[in-house]
Amino acid sequence: MVLFTLLGVCLIGVAVTLNVTWILLNWRRIVPLALGIPFFALLIAGVALNTIFLVREVRRNERHDAFLSAVTHELKTPVASIHLYLETLQRRQLDEAQRNDFYARMLADSDRLTATIEQVLKAGEIGQRARSSVRVPVDMRSLAKECIRLTRERNHLDDHAIALDIEDTSTPMSVRGDPDELQTAILNILGNSVKYSPAEVQIRVTLEILHDAWVRISVADQGIGIPAAHLKRIFRRFYRVPSRNVLSTKGTGLGLYLVRTIARQHGGDATAESVGEGRGATVRLELPRILTPVSEHQ
């Protein structure tokens, strides 16, 4: 990327030098001057655009390489672990407690493998269609509670690790959409908060209504945080923040991409904010609320 950038800058510099020299030598000749300047502007624009496209392509290839490396690791690690436990069970006589422990570990590795495969397949499936055809009323209170329960079970967390705060308990918080996709979005946000909280998991989930027209779910953690320059980029496909703490954490770079894609396909959006590295982050998912009671639609 640095090579292509320097090459583009040098080409532009050479072109500017040649053009200025040509203008100084031909400033009395009106017709060549009038024709040369527009062509020079087109030349500079072409070189600049070519450099931009080359830099973007290099960055895209780097993200693809990082994604393939991460997916390979995510697939090989649980497979190798399951293979090792099976070999141990086959070759050794173990007591009942050890066998049960091995079975539990293999089930956990199997769940991790399945989650990685489903995430990759979901990213490809969502990227190929504009909108989901399944649109039913979804109660966000119930969905948020179910996602929190699943996250606690999958990560073996205590009840106090994830707190739910519902600001309005009387007003309906229903949206129209695909329940499975909305669950995927919320689970990905919660999973990221758990993943990037290496010391102690302290997550607060807030569910609220904005301007009577939107339902917003906010997930705030006390983890490693996000640098300000990367807050918008983290929703790109395959993108991971180039930090030592982040790169050492397992992941495919698809989680938040799925969150924003699902949100926008449902007429909403996803945003993130962070005070800085080491000070936690907050990811918000906003969806259009059903303004009339669900019973009136049926």
Disulfide bonds with the S-S distance in Angstrom:
none
